[in-house]
Amino acid sequence: MLGIWIAVLSGALMSIQGVWNTQVTKQSSLWVSTGWVQLTALLVCVTAWFFTGRDPVGALWQVENKYTLLGGILGAFITVTVIQSMGKLGPAQATMLIVIAQLVVSYLIELFGIFGVEKQPFDWKKLAGTAIVVGGIILFKWE
């Protein structure tokens, strides 16, 4: 149950952050806004690390699949694309499309066992659920 609440909180925070970042971008620029987001995230992480046990930073170099260390780079591009999509589509439509893309890509990662994720068998119910979500966005946008 805790996982569900954390996921809900994550989704809510992502939506709020996207709107805030879009507003900052309108008053500055895309890369200034994105840089600010990443810098303040770094400050929060360093502060949290300082107060919560301080695992050794050198452990990063022990990570098996080095490509996974590129997550921060992806984070910068995630911020940029969220800002741009919210600015062009509005928060609701952008968020729905983002969530659909996350759902489809995540399911493909599970289905094919990509990036070290345990491979899962194909499930028609998951495909039907995805189709229902896509139908929901069409219904939401229908004029």
For each residue, the residues with C-beta under 8 A, 3 or more apart:
1: 4 5
2: 5 6
3: 6 7
4: 1 7 8
5: 1 2 8 9
6: 2 3 9 10
7: 3 4 10 11
8: 4 5 11 12
9: 5 6 12 13
10: 6 7 13 14
11: 7 8 14 15 99
12: 8 9 15 16
13: 9 10 16 17
14: 10 11 17 18 82 95
15: 11 12 18 19 91 95
16: 12 13 19 20
17: 13 14 20 21 37 82
18: 14 15 21 22 82 83 86 91 94 95
19: 15 16 22 23 86 91
20: 16 17 23 24
21: 17 18 24 25 33 34 37 79 82 83 86
22: 18 19 25 26 83 86 87
23: 19 20 26 27
24: 20 21 27 28 32 33 36
25: 21 22 28 29 30 32 33 83 87
26: 22 23 87
27: 23 24
28: 24 25 32 33 36
29: 25 32 33
30: 25 33 34 80 83 84
31: 34 35 80
32: 24 25 28 29 35 36
33: 21 24 25 28 29 30 36 37 79 83
34: 21 30 31 37 38 76 79 80 83
35: 31 32 38 39
36: 24 28 32 33 39 40
37: 17 21 33 34 40 41 79
38: 34 35 41 42 72 75 76 79
39: 35 36 42 43
40: 36 37 43 44
41: 37 38 44 45 75
42: 38 39 45 46
43: 39 40 46 47
44: 40 41 47 48
45: 41 42 48 49
46: 42 43 49 50
47: 43 44 50 51
48: 44 45 51 52
49: 45 46 52 54 55
50: 46 47 54
51: 47 48
52: 48 49
53:
54: 49 50
55: 49 59
56: 59
57: 60
58: 61 62
59: 55 56 62 63
60: 57 63 69
61: 58
62: 58 59
63: 59 60 66 68 69
64:
65: 68 115 116
66: 63 69
67: 70
68: 63 65 71 115
69: 60 63 66 72
70: 67 73 74
71: 68 74 75
72: 38 69 75 76
73: 70 76 77
74: 70 71 77 78
75: 38 41 71 72 78 79
76: 34 38 72 73 79 80
77: 73 74 80 81
78: 74 75 81 82
79: 21 33 34 37 38 75 76 82 83
80: 30 31 34 76 77 83 84
81: 77 78 84 85
82: 14 17 18 21 78 79 85 86 94 98
83: 18 21 22 25 30 33 34 79 80 86 87
84: 30 80 81 87 88
85: 81 82 88 89 94 97 98
86: 18 19 21 22 82 83 89 90 91 94 95
87: 22 25 26 83 84
88: 84 85 94
89: 85 86 93 94 97
90: 86 93 94
91: 15 18 19 86 94 95
92: 95 96 140
93: 89 90 96 97 137 140 141
94: 18 82 85 86 88 89 90 91 97 98
95: 14 15 18 86 91 92 98 99
96: 92 93 99 100 136 137 140
97: 85 89 93 94 100 101 137
98: 82 85 94 95 101 102
99: 11 95 96 102 103 133
100: 96 97 103 104 130 133 134 137
101: 97 98 104 105
102: 98 99 105 106
103: 99 100 106 107 130 133
104: 100 101 107 108 130
105: 101 102 108 109
106: 102 103 109 110
107: 103 104 110 111 126 130
108: 104 105 111 112 114
109: 105 106 112 113 114 115 117
110: 106 107 113 117 118 119 120
111: 107 108 119 120 122
112: 108 109 119
113: 109 110 117 118 119 120
114: 108 109 117
115: 65 68 109
116: 65
117: 109 110 113 114
118: 110 113
119: 110 111 112 113
120: 110 111 113 123
121:
122: 111 127
123: 120 126 127
124: 127 128
125: 128 129
126: 107 123 129 130
127: 122 123 124 130 131
128: 124 125 131 132
129: 125 126 132 133
130: 100 103 104 107 126 127 133 134
131: 127 128 134 135
132: 128 129 135 136
133: 99 100 103 129 130 136 137
134: 100 130 131 137 138
135: 131 132 138 139
136: 96 132 133 139 140
137: 93 96 97 100 133 134 140 141
138: 134 135 141 142
139: 135 136 142
140: 92 93 96 136 137
141: 93 137 138
142: 138 139
143:
